[in-house]
Amino acid sequence: MGRYYAEVIGSGSPVLFLPAGGFTGEEGRSLAESLRNDFEVHLLDLPGFGRSEGIEQIVSSEQLADWIYGYVVTHRLGPVHVIAHSLGGAVGLAFATHYPEQVERLVLLDQGHKAFPRVPLKEYGVFGLTVPLLSGLYRLMGPRIIERMERKIVSDEPTQSISDERFQTFCAKTGLSERDEIRRVLDAPAKLGRGGLNLLFGFYHLDVPQLMRTLQVPTLLFYGDFVGLDDKEARLTGAAISNLQRHELPITYIQMTGGHFVHWNPAFPIEQVRQFLQPEKASGLS
């Protein structure tokens, strides 16, 4: 395992893709394949998830930003575009707020407009009830509690392919059609490694809406409206977007029908993303 693991697809201006928690960079493959003629897309594994080395300390937004900056500097990429989903979106947002001169344009996939719930039952199931307690212990004990937890849950066992039943349940809950590209990603989830829990707890304590309110980078925010899928989440989403729009921010808001995995929505406007990342070409055509 190296400090960073990324698969690079295409050629052109560099784009970093940062996946959701529990996923490898493979989550962004369909986007990378669509953009490969114009962009060099780097499908990164997050620190401590998949094949990227974890961060072995308590994680702040600055350290998340430094982690991405280290990749950019190591590969001599210069200013980059960032496309990022969910947990990866929080990492990309931290990078854009702390290193705005290093980010040309930012595309957030259902991230940034809502704070992560304090008791994440929907995200973690029954385990979500323990997160506030574990978070408090984490702040008190730091690396010591992480080491104990990792000894119990980090394993060298290979990941298991998703069953037909679980795949169908996932698609039903997320409002997605059952497609091979989604199945391939779910069949190879990111293994939790050393330092991965630091990332999760760092994200739990991150004030994502506050980071959004300090954005200077032109941003395209795709958000799932959850209408017809989850009434409570739909109300929370509507209120969060309305609140964010009260601020004068460099954000273009794109509402997507459905849930959290907006980029897997068949209606996802990839050409709008391409034009957003190529403003000089778009202006030349007008």
N, C-alpha and C positions, 0 to 999 in steps of 0.2 A: 504494500500500500504506500503510495506517495502522498506528498502534502496535498496535491490536487489530482483529480482524475477528470478528464474531459475527452469526449469524442468530438472531432471537428468535421463539419460537413459544409461543402460549398467553398466559394471564393468571393472576395470583395471586402466591403467594410465589416469589421468584426462586430458580432452580436454575441452576448453571453446569455444563455438560457439557464435559469435557476429553477429547479423543480419544487414540488410540494414535499412536505415531510413524508417519509416512507417510500418515496420514489427516487429513482436514479434520473440522470439527465435524459434517459430514454423517453421520459414523459414528453419531451419537446421534439421528438423525432419528426412527427408529421409537419410541425411548423418549419423545422430546419429544411426538410425536403422541399417544401413549397418556396422557401426563400433562397435556396442554395445557388441560384444563378446570379444573384445580386449581393449575397452576403456570405461571410465566413462565420457559420454558427457554431459556437462552442457549447456543447451539452455537458454541463458540469454536474458532478455529484456534490451534494452539500457536505460540509465537514462533519465527519462521524456517521454519515449515512452512505452506504454503498462503498465506493473505493477511494474516497478522499479522506485523508487523515483528519481526525477530530481536533477540536480546540480543547486543550487540557487545562482550562481555567474557567472561572466564572465569566460569562459572556455578556458584553454590553453592546450597544449599537455601534460604538466606535470600533470594537474588535471585529464585529461582523464586516464593517466597511473595510477595515484593514486587511481582512482575509481576501476579499475580492480584489482590493488594490494590489495585494501581493501577486495574485494571478496575472493581472494586467501588466505589472512591471516585469514579472518573470518572463512573460511571452512577448514583451515589447509591443503591446497592442496599441498603446496610445489611447485617446478617447474612444470609448466604445458605446454601442447601443446595448440596452439590457431589456430582456423579456423575462418575466418572472411570475411564478404562480404560488399563491398561498404562503407557506413558510419561506419558500425561495423568494417570494415577493417582498417579504419583510427584510430579507438579507439584501436584495437589490435596492430597496427603498433606503436602507441604512447607508449603502454605498453612495447613492445619488445625493443624499442630504449632507454627508460628510466630505464627499469628493465630487462636488458638482462639475468641476472643471474636467473630470475624467469621464463624464457621461454625456453623450450627445443627446440621446432620447431614451425615455423609459416607457416600457409597456407593462402595465400591471394587470395580471389576470386574477380578478376577484380577490384583491388584497389592498389594504390601505384605508378603506372607508369605514371599516368596523373594527372595534377593539376585540381582542381574543377574550372569550368568556372566562370569568373567574372560576367557574365550576364547569369544565368542558365535557359535559355528559354526552352531548351529541358527537363530539370529536373522538372521545376515548372510551365511551361506554361507562360501565360501572366504575372502572379505574379512575374516571374523571373526578369522582368524589374525593379521592385521596390527593389530588394534585395540589390544592391549597396547603394541605398539611406538609406534603413533601417539599413544596416550594419554600415554606417557612423554615424547614430543617435545612434546606439547601443554602438559604441565606445565612443561617447560623453556623453551619458546619462546612460549607463549601466543598472542596475536593474530597473530603473524607466520606461524606454521605454518598457522593457520586461513585467513589471506588467500591463501596459496599453494594450499591445497587447494580453496578456494572458486573460485579462478580456473579450475580444471580441471573441477570437477563442477557448479557452479551454472550453469544455462543458462536462456535465455529461450524455449527451444523448448517448445511446448505438450505436456502429458502425453498419453500414448497410452491408448486404451481397452484393457481387458484382453481377450486372446483367449479363445475358448471353451475351448481346451486349458488355459491357465493358470488360468482360473476353476474348471474342474473339478478341477484339481490342488490349488488352494487349498482348496476345500471338502472334498476327500478328506483332506488332511493335517490340517485343523482339525476334522474330524468334523461338518461342517455340511451341511445339505441345500442344494441349489442353488436359491436364492430370488432374486427380482428385487431386493429391498431390499439384499441383499449385493452383487449385481452393480452396482447404481447407485453404491455407495460405491467399489468397486474400479475402476469406470470413470473416476473422477475423483479420483485420489490427490493428496495434498498435495505441491506442488512444494517442493523444498528451496531455501530462499533464504538470503540473507546472515544470518549469526548462527544458522542452524539447526544447524550443527556444534557450536557452543558448547553448545546445549541437549543434543545427543547425548553429548558428552564430559562435561558436567556430570552427566547421568543416570548415565553409566558409573561415575563416582566417588562417587555418592550412596550413603550407607549406609541403604537403605530399611528394613531390619528395625529398625535403631536408631530411626528416626523413628517406626515403628509402636509401639515400646515406650514412647514418650513421649506417645502419643495421650491427649487429654483429651475429645475430641469423640465423642459417640455415633456408632458406625460399623457399617455393614452390609457385610460382606466376602463377595462371591460369588467362589468359586474353582473352576476346572476341576479335576476329579480325574485326568484323563488315563487313567483305567482303560480298558483295551482299545484305547487309542490310541497310547500311548507308555509302555512299562513303566518305563523309567528316570525319566521325568518324573513318573510316578505315585508312585514311591518318594520322590523328592525333595519332591514336594508334600505327601505324608503326613507326612514327617518335619518339614517346615517348619511345617505347621499344628500338629502336636503340640507343637513347641517354643514357638510363639507362645502357645498356650493355657495354658502354664505360668505366664504372666504375668497379673496381674489387670488386664485392659484393657477399655474400654467397647466391645467388639466382639462383634457377633453373626455367627457363621460359617454360611454357607450353601454346602453342597457341591453342585456341579453336575456331572452326567455329561458328559464330553467335555473339550474343550480350552480354549484361551485366550480365545476370543470368547464368553464366557458369556452376554452380553446378546443374542446372535443364536441362542441355543439356543431352540427352540420351547417348551421347558418353563420358560423364564425367568419367575419369578413377579412380574410387574410390579405386581400388586395388593399384594404384600408390600412392595414399594418405596414405593408410594403411602401405605400405612398407616404405614410407618416415618417418612416425611417429614411425616406429619400425626398425631403422637401424641395431640394433644388431641381429634381426631375419633375416633380409634380407641378412646380411653379412654371417650369419651362413648357409644359404641355397646355397650360391654361391660356 
